[in-house]
């Protein structure tokens, strides 16, 4: 059982055509059975959204910025750092 969980999200538009989003998720230690306890962990992520010309949007993101070795369950590590880039155009 997990005692606490906190999720924070901040979006800042430093320019009219750019949004920066930062998220932070903290999970407390938890018991997965009567005898096994898993440590708590914190996940930080960053995302940038660029609104380009003529209806195009470019997004890029890095999840798990710290790339720490966390466990979601006994013997099952959490996925490592991931990145993505997305391009969208509205016609």
C-alpha positions as CSV (number, residue, x, y, z in Angstrom):
1,X,0.0,0.0,0.0
2,X,1.3,3.5,-0.9
3,X,1.1,6.2,1.7
4,X,1.5,9.3,-0.4
5,X,1.6,10.5,-4.0
6,X,2.2,14.0,-5.3
7,X,2.0,15.2,-8.9
8,X,2.9,18.8,-10.0
9,X,2.6,20.3,-13.4
10,X,3.7,23.8,-14.5
11,X,3.3,25.2,-18.0
12,X,5.0,28.4,-18.9
13,X,4.7,30.3,-22.2
14,X,7.9,32.3,-22.3
15,X,7.1,33.4,-25.9
16,X,3.8,33.5,-27.8
17,X,4.8,30.6,-30.0
18,X,6.5,28.4,-27.3
19,X,5.2,26.5,-24.3
20,X,7.5,24.8,-21.7
21,X,6.0,22.2,-19.4
22,X,7.6,20.6,-16.4
23,X,6.1,17.8,-14.4
24,X,7.2,16.2,-11.1
25,X,5.8,13.0,-9.7
26,X,6.7,11.8,-6.2
27,X,5.6,8.4,-4.9
28,X,6.3,7.3,-1.3
29,X,7.6,3.9,-0.3
30,X,5.0,1.2,-0.4
31,X,4.5,-2.4,0.6
32,X,3.8,-4.9,-2.2
33,X,3.4,-7.8,0.2
34,X,3.5,-8.4,3.9
35,X,7.3,-8.7,3.9
36,X,8.5,-6.7,0.8
37,X,8.7,-2.9,0.8
38,X,9.8,-0.8,-2.2
39,X,11.5,2.6,-1.8
40,X,9.8,5.8,-2.9
41,X,10.8,7.5,-6.1
42,X,10.5,10.8,-8.0
43,X,10.1,11.3,-11.7
44,X,10.8,14.6,-13.5
45,X,9.8,15.3,-17.1
46,X,10.2,18.2,-19.5
47,X,8.2,19.1,-22.6
48,X,8.5,21.9,-25.2
49,X,5.8,22.8,-27.7
50,X,6.6,25.1,-30.6
51,X,3.8,26.5,-32.7
52,X,5.4,27.0,-36.1
53,X,4.0,28.7,-39.2
54,X,0.9,27.7,-41.2
55,X,-0.7,25.4,-38.5
56,X,2.3,23.3,-37.7
57,X,3.1,22.2,-34.1
58,X,6.4,20.6,-33.0
59,X,6.6,18.9,-29.6
60,X,9.6,17.4,-27.9
61,X,9.7,15.7,-24.5
62,X,12.1,13.9,-22.2
63,X,10.5,11.7,-19.6
64,X,12.4,10.5,-16.5
65,X,15.1,13.3,-16.8
66,X,17.1,11.8,-14.0
67,X,17.0,8.2,-15.4
68,X,17.1,6.8,-11.9
69,X,16.9,3.1,-11.2
70,X,13.4,2.8,-9.6
71,X,11.3,-0.3,-9.2
72,X,7.5,-0.4,-9.8
73,X,7.2,-3.8,-8.3
74,X,9.7,-6.3,-6.8
75,X,12.1,-7.4,-9.6
76,X,10.4,-5.2,-12.2
77,X,12.4,-2.0,-12.9
78,X,10.7,1.1,-14.2
79,X,11.4,2.1,-17.8
80,X,14.4,4.4,-18.2
81,X,14.6,7.8,-19.8
82,X,12.6,8.2,-23.0
83,X,12.4,11.0,-25.5
84,X,10.0,11.8,-28.3
85,X,9.5,14.4,-31.1
86,X,6.1,14.9,-32.6
87,X,5.2,17.0,-35.7
88,X,1.6,17.9,-36.4
89,X,0.2,19.9,-39.2
90,X,-3.5,21.0,-39.4
91,X,-4.9,21.5,-42.9
